[in-house]
Amino acid sequence: MIAEPAPLPARIAAVIVAAGQGLRAGQPLPKQFAPWRGKPVVRHSAEALAAAGIAPIVVAIPEGGEELARAALAGVPGVQFVTGGATRQESVRKALEALEAAEPAIVLIHDAARPNLPQDVIHRLVAALSDKPGAIPVLPVVDSLAHAEGCVMGAPARREALRRVQTPQAFRYNDILAAHRAWDGAPETGDDAQVAQAAGLTIALVDGDEALHKLTFASDFGTELPPMRVGTGYDVHRLADGEELWLCGVKIDHARGLAGHSDADVAIHALVDAILGAIGDGDIGSHFPPSDEQWKGASSDRFLSHAVSLAAKAGYRIGNVDLTIICEAPKIGPHRQAMRERLADLLGTPIAAVSVKATTTERLGFAGRGEGIATQAIATLLRA
């Protein structure tokens, strides 16, 4: 895991272009409002922008589409609507003009059809605006290319010089607004960076992300996530003198504590592995390697919050969790309610969805001899 990026600067707004009809996607309604991974397509990126603290978010919608848009984006903070124009460029210009009263310094312009919007991409774009008026996310071209007439581009250098362009594209607000106004009457464009370059603005290229795949065809909607996934986790830590004892995010007074590179909360570690197992994303050691000094003494709360965020990115929320702590001492009963409350807070679930149990091994094995504590965990994830 990489360290969390610094907070974004203030006065950042966004435009989501959702004014098209999306006919190629073969959905019964415009694709931006069609369900995908449990939510309307447009809601995914709107939530990602709002989670980054970006506001307002102006969504350009098709004429007559306000009812669909309001249903799709109900509860997302900072969202406003504007009816789009006959072309994408006109829709963007109208949305940018709707932001004038907010006086943003920076604006991100994003296609609704790209629902997976990683926070890292947002931060890279905004950082690039420190010395350029515009920035776009790009990916290398790895396939051979051909003209539509059938002529193959065989020179590798030509491919290496090309990039696939994604959204969101970030700009200093006043610059891109002026560029779009100057574009009136010019040929249609599908890309805001082209509008910016035509106005003489310099564009920075930052690393994009394969997760920003654009939903275009019916096949993009055909692979629905399973409604439920289950993962298990198991962890053991040694009891030692001079250590604190943390279990389920609760500090317990005891003669000895658990030894480990982090705070050695064996219960949370098992739960993290259960969540990661449910989404097929490695284990706690692959995300927080004990060889990395930044995790020395770290609170395991951070590990659990990260696992929950990865589950959300994969399209899932926590359904319920069940933990069994295996030890002779301390007694878990007096702390069970505090443990459940703390885990429910970290997981973002009702306390009724959190079970914490305890058992002994009848004084058999390392746990029975009081040498350490083990925990088994099961996590059920539900499609978000």
C-alpha positions in Angstrom: 0.0 0.0 0.0 1.2 3.5 -0.8 0.9 6.3 1.7 -2.3 8.3 1.4 -2.0 11.3 -0.9 -2.1 14.8 0.6 -5.5 16.5 0.6 -6.6 18.3 -2.6 -6.4 22.1 -2.6 -9.6 24.0 -2.2 -11.9 25.3 -5.0 -12.0 22.3 -7.2 -15.2 21.6 -9.2 -16.1 18.9 -11.7 -18.2 18.4 -14.8 -19.6 15.0 -15.6 -20.7 14.6 -19.3 -23.8 12.5 -19.2 -25.9 14.1 -22.0 -25.6 11.4 -24.7 -28.0 8.6 -25.6 -25.5 5.7 -25.3 -27.2 3.7 -28.0 -24.3 1.3 -28.7 -24.5 -0.1 -25.2 -27.8 -1.8 -26.0 -29.4 -0.8 -22.7 -33.1 0.0 -22.3 -32.2 3.5 -21.1 -29.1 5.8 -21.8 -26.1 3.9 -20.6 -25.0 6.6 -18.1 -28.2 5.8 -16.1 -28.1 2.0 -16.7 -27.2 -0.3 -13.7 -23.6 -1.5 -13.5 -22.1 -3.2 -10.5 -25.2 -2.5 -8.5 -25.5 1.3 -9.2 -26.3 3.6 -12.1 -23.1 4.1 -14.2 -23.0 7.9 -13.6 -23.2 7.4 -9.8 -19.9 5.6 -9.5 -17.7 8.5 -10.7 -19.9 11.1 -9.0 -19.4 9.4 -5.7 -15.6 9.1 -6.4 -15.4 12.9 -7.1 -17.5 13.7 -4.0 -15.3 11.4 -1.8 -12.3 13.5 -3.0 -14.0 16.6 -1.6 -14.7 18.0 -5.0 -17.8 20.3 -5.3 -19.9 21.4 -7.0 -20.3 18.6 -9.5 -22.2 19.8 -12.5 -23.7 16.9 -14.5 -24.7 17.6 -18.1 -27.8 15.5 -18.8 -29.9 14.8 -21.9 -33.0 16.9 -22.6 -35.9 15.4 -20.6 -33.4 13.3 -18.5 -33.8 15.1 -15.2 -36.0 12.5 -13.5 -33.5 9.7 -14.5 -30.6 11.8 -13.3 -32.1 12.7 -10.0 -32.9 9.1 -9.3 -29.4 8.0 -10.3 -27.6 10.6 -8.2 -29.9 11.0 -5.2 -27.9 11.7 -2.0 -24.6 12.4 -3.7 -23.4 15.8 -2.2 -22.7 18.8 -4.4 -24.5 17.6 -7.5 -26.2 20.1 -9.9 -27.7 19.5 -13.3 -27.6 21.3 -16.6 -29.3 20.2 -19.8 -26.6 19.4 -22.4 -26.3 20.6 -25.9 -26.4 19.1 -29.4 -22.7 18.1 -29.2 -20.4 17.0 -26.4 -18.4 20.3 -26.7 -21.6 22.3 -26.3 -22.6 20.2 -23.3 -19.3 20.8 -21.6 -19.4 24.6 -22.3 -22.9 24.9 -20.7 -21.7 22.9 -17.7 -18.6 25.1 -17.3 -20.7 28.2 -17.5 -23.0 26.8 -14.8 -20.0 26.8 -12.5 -19.2 30.5 -12.9 -20.9 31.5 -9.7 -18.9 29.0 -7.7 -15.6 30.6 -8.9 -13.5 27.3 -8.9 -9.8 27.5 -9.5 -9.7 24.0 -11.1 -12.2 21.9 -12.9 -12.1 18.2 -13.8 -14.1 17.2 -16.9 -15.2 13.5 -16.8 -17.1 11.1 -19.1 -19.9 9.4 -17.2 -19.2 6.2 -19.1 -16.0 5.7 -17.2 -17.4 4.7 -13.8 -14.2 3.4 -12.1 -12.4 6.6 -11.1 -9.3 6.0 -8.9 -8.4 8.7 -6.3 -4.8 8.4 -7.4 -5.6 9.7 -10.9 -7.5 12.7 -9.5 -4.5 13.6 -7.3 -2.0 13.2 -10.2 -4.1 15.4 -12.4 -4.4 18.2 -9.9 -0.7 18.1 -9.0 0.2 18.5 -12.7 -1.7 21.8 -12.8 0.9 23.4 -10.6 2.9 24.3 -13.7 0.6 23.6 -16.6 -2.9 24.9 -17.4 -4.2 21.5 -18.3 -3.5 17.8 -17.6 -4.9 14.5 -19.0 -4.5 10.9 -18.0 -3.0 8.6 -20.7 -2.0 5.0 -21.2 0.5 3.5 -23.6 -0.6 1.8 -26.8 0.5 -1.8 -26.6 -1.3 -3.3 -29.6 -0.3 -3.1 -33.3 -2.3 -0.4 -35.1 -4.0 -0.3 -38.5 -5.8 2.3 -40.5 -9.5 1.6 -41.2 -8.6 1.0 -44.9 -6.4 -2.0 -43.7 -2.9 -0.5 -43.8 -1.0 -1.8 -40.7 1.2 0.7 -38.8 4.4 -1.4 -38.7 7.0 1.0 -37.3 7.3 0.4 -33.6 8.4 4.0 -33.0 5.0 5.3 -34.2 3.2 3.1 -31.7 5.5 4.1 -28.9 4.8 7.7 -29.5 1.0 7.3 -29.2 -1.1 7.3 -26.1 -4.6 6.3 -25.2 -6.4 9.3 -23.7 -8.8 9.0 -20.7 -10.9 11.2 -18.5 -11.2 13.1 -16.2 -9.2 15.9 -17.8 -8.1 18.7 -15.5 -7.8 22.4 -16.2 -7.5 25.7 -14.7 -11.1 26.8 -14.8 -10.8 30.2 -16.3 -8.5 28.9 -19.1 -10.7 26.0 -20.2 -13.9 28.1 -20.0 -12.4 30.7 -22.3 -11.2 27.9 -24.6 -14.6 26.4 -24.9 -16.2 29.8 -25.6 -13.6 30.4 -28.3 -14.4 27.0 -29.9 -18.0 28.1 -30.8 -18.7 27.5 -34.5 -15.6 25.2 -34.9 -15.9 21.5 -35.9 -17.1 19.1 -33.2 -14.5 17.6 -30.9 -14.7 14.6 -28.5 -11.9 15.8 -26.3 -11.4 18.8 -24.0 -7.7 18.7 -24.4 -8.1 19.4 -28.1 -10.2 22.4 -27.3 -7.5 23.6 -24.8 -4.7 23.1 -27.3 -6.6 25.0 -30.0 -6.6 27.9 -27.6 -2.8 27.6 -27.1 -2.9 25.9 -23.7 -0.1 23.4 -22.8 -1.3 20.0 -21.7 0.6 17.8 -19.2 0.3 14.0 -19.5 0.0 11.9 -16.3 -0.4 8.2 -15.8 -3.9 7.0 -16.4 -5.4 3.7 -15.1 -6.8 0.7 -16.8 -9.7 0.8 -14.3 -10.9 3.9 -16.2 -12.2 1.7 -19.0 -15.0 3.3 -21.0 -18.3 1.4 -21.1 -19.3 1.4 -24.7 -20.9 -1.9 -25.9 -23.5 -4.3 -24.5 -20.7 -6.7 -23.6 -19.4 -4.1 -21.1 -22.6 -4.6 -19.1 -22.8 -8.4 -19.5 -20.4 -9.4 -16.7 -22.3 -8.8 -13.5 -20.6 -9.2 -10.2 -21.8 -12.1 -8.1 -24.3 -10.9 -5.5 -22.2 -12.3 -2.6 -18.6 -13.3 -1.9 -17.1 -14.9 1.2 -13.6 -14.9 2.5 -11.8 -16.5 5.5 -8.8 -15.4 7.5 -6.6 -16.8 10.2 -3.7 -15.2 12.2 -1.6 -15.9 15.2 0.6 -13.6 17.3 2.9 -14.4 20.2 2.3 -13.1 23.7 5.3 -11.2 25.1 6.2 -9.1 28.1 6.3 -5.4 27.7 3.8 -5.3 24.8 0.4 -3.7 24.6 -2.6 -6.0 24.0 -4.9 -4.9 21.2 -7.8 -7.0 20.0 -10.5 -5.8 17.6 -9.2 -2.3 17.9 -9.7 -2.2 21.6 -6.8 -1.9 24.1 -7.0 -4.5 26.9 -5.2 -4.4 30.2 -3.3 -7.6 30.6 0.1 -8.8 31.9 1.4 -9.4 28.4 0.7 -8.1 25.0 0.9 -9.4 21.4 4.3 -9.0 19.6 4.4 -8.1 15.9 5.7 -5.5 13.5 2.5 -3.4 13.8 0.3 -3.3 16.9 -0.2 -7.1 16.4 -4.0 -6.9 16.6 -4.5 -10.6 15.7 -8.3 -10.3 15.4 -8.1 -7.4 12.9 -5.4 -9.1 10.9 -7.5 -12.2 10.5 -10.5 -10.0 9.4 -8.4 -8.1 6.9 -7.3 -11.4 5.3 -10.9 -12.5 5.2 -12.0 -9.4 3.3 -9.0 -9.5 1.0 -9.7 -13.2 0.4 -13.3 -12.4 -0.5 -12.3 -10.1 -3.3 -9.2 -12.2 -4.3 -6.7 -9.4 -3.6 -3.8 -11.1 -1.8 -3.3 -11.0 1.9 -2.3 -8.6 4.6 1.4 -9.3 4.1 1.2 -8.3 0.4 -0.4 -5.0 1.2 1.5 -4.2 4.5 4.8 -6.2 4.4 6.5 -6.5 7.8 9.7 -5.6 6.0 8.4 -2.1 5.5 9.4 0.2 8.3 6.4 2.5 7.8 4.2 -0.1 9.4 6.3 -0.6 12.5 3.9 -0.1 15.4 1.1 1.0 13.1 -2.5 0.8 14.2 -4.2 -2.2 12.6 -7.3 0.1 12.2 -5.5 1.4 9.1 -5.2 -2.0 7.6 -8.9 -2.8 8.0 -10.0 0.6 6.6 -7.8 -0.1 3.6 -9.3 -3.6 3.0 -12.8 -2.1 3.2 -11.9 0.5 0.6 -10.5 -2.1 -1.7 -13.8 -4.1 -1.3 -15.8 -1.0 -2.2 -13.6 -0.4 -5.3 -14.3 -3.9 -6.3 -18.0 -3.2 -6.1 -18.8 -4.7 -2.7 -19.8 -3.6 0.8 -19.5 -5.5 4.1 -22.5 -7.8 4.7 -21.4 -9.4 8.0 -18.3 -10.6 9.8 -17.8 -13.4 12.3 -14.6 -13.7 14.5 -13.5 -16.4 16.9 -10.7 -15.4 19.2 -8.8 -18.4 20.5 -7.0 -17.9 23.8 -6.9 -19.0 27.5 -6.5 -15.4 28.7 -7.6 -12.6 28.8 -11.3 -13.2 29.1 -13.0 -11.8 26.0 -16.6 -11.6 27.4 -16.1 -8.3 29.3 -14.7 -6.6 26.2 -17.0 -8.2 23.5 -19.4 -5.3 23.2 -16.7 -2.7 22.9 -15.0 -4.9 20.3 -18.2 -5.2 18.2 -18.8 -1.5 18.4 -15.2 -0.6 17.3 -15.3 -3.1 14.4 -18.8 -1.9 13.3 -17.4 1.7 13.2 -14.3 0.7 11.1 -16.4 -1.5 8.7 -19.2 1.0 8.3 -21.8 -1.7 9.2 -24.5 -2.0 11.9 -23.3 -3.7 15.1 -25.7 -6.5 14.4 -23.5 -7.5 11.4 -20.5 -8.0 13.7 -20.0 -11.2 15.7 -17.1 -11.6 18.1 -16.8 -15.0 19.9 -14.1 -16.6 22.0 -13.0 -20.2 22.8 -10.1 -22.0 24.4 -8.2 -25.1 23.3 -8.7 -26.9 26.7 -5.1 -26.0 27.5 -3.8 -27.8 24.4 -1.2 -26.3 22.0 0.4 -22.9 22.0 -2.9 -21.1 22.9 -3.6 -23.5 25.7 -0.1 -22.9 27.1 -0.7 -19.2 27.0 2.1 -18.6 24.5 -0.1 -16.7 22.0 -3.5 -15.8 20.6 -5.1 -16.9 17.4 -8.2 -15.6 15.5 -10.3 -17.1 12.8 -12.5 -14.7 10.8 -15.2 -15.0 8.1 -16.3 -12.0 6.0 -19.4 -11.9 3.8 -19.4 -9.2 1.1 -22.5 -8.1 -0.7 -22.7 -6.4 -4.1 -22.8 -2.6 -3.6 
